[in-house]
Amino acid sequence: MLHYAVVFFIIAIIAAIFGFTGIAAGAAGIAKILFVIFLVMAVVSFLINATRGR
């Protein structure tokens, strides 16, 4: 999931450099959503592993 967030972030940067602001905004929005989902899943995973005693 983090990989996809980074890919969309890079697409947003490249699109912004070439002046495609609509595509850049869309790719940046997708990257933000994927990164937040990744963070939530990582925290949940850490909490579950901590409660299991591993």
C-alpha positions in Angstrom: 0.0 0.0 0.0 2.8 2.4 0.8 4.4 1.5 -2.5 1.2 2.7 -4.4 1.2 5.9 -2.3 4.8 6.7 -3.3 4.0 5.9 -7.0 1.1 8.3 -7.1 3.2 10.9 -5.3 5.9 10.6 -8.0 3.2 10.8 -10.7 1.9 14.0 -9.1 5.3 15.6 -9.0 6.1 14.7 -12.6 2.6 16.0 -13.7 3.1 19.2 -11.8 6.5 19.8 -13.4 5.0 19.4 -16.9 2.0 21.6 -16.0 -0.8 19.1 -15.8 -2.3 20.6 -12.7 -5.5 18.5 -12.8 -3.7 15.2 -13.0 -1.2 16.3 -10.4 -4.0 17.3 -7.9 -5.8 14.0 -8.5 -2.6 11.9 -8.1 -1.7 13.8 -5.0 -5.1 13.2 -3.5 -4.9 9.5 -4.2 -1.5 9.4 -2.7 -2.7 11.1 0.5 -5.6 8.7 0.9 -3.4 5.6 0.3 -0.9 6.9 2.8 -3.5 7.5 5.5 -4.9 4.0 4.9 -1.4 2.6 5.2 -0.8 4.4 8.5 -4.1 3.2 10.0 -3.4 -0.4 8.9 0.1 -0.2 10.4 -1.1 1.1 13.7 -3.8 -1.6 13.9 -1.2 -4.3 13.1 1.2 -3.0 15.7 -1.6 -2.9 18.4 -2.8 -6.4 17.5 0.8 -7.8 17.7 1.4 -6.0 21.0 -1.8 -7.4 22.6 -0.9 -11.0 21.5 2.4 -10.7 23.4 4.8 -11.3 20.5 
